Amino acid sequence: MSRTTYYTATTLDGFIADEHHSLDWLLTQDVDPAGPMNHDEFLGEVGALVMGSSTYQWLLDNHIATGGTWDYRQPTWVMTSRDLRAISGADIRFARGGIRPVHAEATAAAGGKDVWVVGGGDLAGQFADAGLLDAVIVSIAPVTLGAGRPLLPRRLDLRLVEVARNRSFTCARYDVIGPRA
């Protein structure tokens, strides 16, 4: 059965990027690529991705523009209200409006595998608001920013399912219970 998961990293004070959309804080952390709750293992269970336009733009500006390649074979929906350029050879689908039809399409395309809500926090919150977010997997870095893009700007009840250490990171897997009253 396909699950929809928000898989991300955050600072100890709950930010996924600084106020300038920088991930410098993340890229300098010590992590074991084969350690607990690692990216490659998670990605192996993913059949489709949904990401926000800021995340997509960050990938264009900071990864693709510097010679990197699109690392995902899965179809990817980018939620956007602006025109963005596509990446040659990538299965990118730009979407506007509500997330319910996108979720339905992504779940069907995932073929029984999971749907990954890549970023950001508000997009994951929209999935939670619609009752479509099943899990949150977060790696917590030993750094604080004081300001920036919040991890998940919603009031939710979660249930801790698993916790592990991956070098510098505390990693936690939660099931989403639902909105917090």
N, C-alpha and C positions, 0 to 999 in steps of 0.2 A: 504494500500500500504506500502510495506516495505521501510524503510529509513535506510541509513547507517550513524551511528553517532559515532563520537569520543567523548567519555565521560571520563573526567579525572579531576585531580586536578593539580594546578600549584602554584608555589610561585609567589609573586608579581613581581619578576623580570623574570618570564617566564621559570622556570625550573621544570620538572616533577620528577627529581631525582638529587641527588648531583653527583659529579664527581666519586664517588665510588658506584654508583647505589643505594644509601641508600634513604629510605623514612622516616627516623626518623623525619624529619621536618613535615611530614604529619600526622604521627601517634600520635603526641602530641597535635594536634589542637582540639578545642572544636567544636563539630558538633552535631546537633540534628538528630538522625537516622530517625526520622519521619518528619523532616523539609523540606523546599522547595528544589526541585531538588535532593532529596535523592536517594541513591544507590538502595535501595530495590524497590522503586516505578519505577525507571528507568529499573531495571532488569526485572520487571514484563512485560515489553513491548518488551523484547529482545527474539528472537528465535534462534539466532546463534551468536557466538563470533569469532573474528579474533584477534590474538595477536602476537606480536613479540617474538622472542626467548629470549631476555633479560628479558622481563616481565614474561614469563613462567619460566625461570630459577630462577628469584627472588621469585616467588611463591613456587617453589620447595625448595629453600634454606631457605626461611624465614617464610613460612607458613606451608607447608607440613612437612618439616623436624622437626618442633617444635610441631608436634602433630595435626596440623590443617588438615582439610579435604578439598577436592575439592568442592567449593561452587556452582558450576554451573551444572545444569541439561542439558543445551543446548549443542549441538555439538560445538566444539571449534577447529578452525584451528590455528595451530601455524606455522607462517612463519619462516623458519630456513634454514640455509645452513650447519648446523652441526647436529650430532646425539644427540638426547635428549631422556631421559627415559620417558616412559609413566606413567601416574598415574592410578593405578588399579581402575577399575570401572568407570572411566571417559571416555566420548566420545571425545577423543583427536585425531585430524587428522593432521599429520605433512605434511607441504607443502613447496615446493621449486619453485623458478621461479617467474613469473609474478603474480600480484594480480587479474587480470581480471577473470581467471578461478576459483580461490578461491572465489571471490566475487559472481560469478554466483552460485556456489555450496552452499555457505552460505545463499544466498538469497532464493534459493529453499528450503533448509532445515529449514529456519526460518518460512516457512508456513504463510507468510503474516505479521509476526511480524518483528521487526527491527533487523538489524545487528549491533553489537557493536564492534567498533575498540577499543580494550582495551589498547593497547600501543605498542610501544611508538610513539613519535612524528614523527619520520621519516616514520614509517608505515602509520600513518594517512596521512602524506604528499604524500606517494605513491598513496593512494586512491584518494586524491585531484588531483594529477597530471593526473590520469586516468579519472577524472570527475565522480568518484563514491562516493565521500563524500558529504552527504547531509547536515549534521549538526555537530556543535561542541557545547558540553555542558561542561563548565569548572567551577570549584570551585577554587577561588583564595584565597590562605592562606596569612595571614599577616606576612610573613617571606620572607627574601631574602637570597639567597645562593651565589650570585656572579659568580657562574659557575656550570656547570652540564649538564644534558640532556635537550635540549630545548623542549618547549611545542609543537611547530609545525614549523619546520625549512623550511617554504615555504612562498612565497609572495602570499597572498590570500586576496580577498575582501569578507567580511562577512557582514551580516545584523543582527543587534541585534533584537531578538524577545522577550526576557524576561530577567528580572534581579530580583534577590531576595537576601535576606540575610539569611544565615543559621548559626546562632551564629557567629563563627569567620570568616566564609567564605562569600565572595561576589560571588554569583553564576550567571552565564550568559549563556543564550541559544542563539546560532547564527545559521542562515541558511548560507550555503556556496554559495556565488554568483559565484565565479570562480577564476582563476588565476589573479593576479595583474600584469599588464604589466610593 
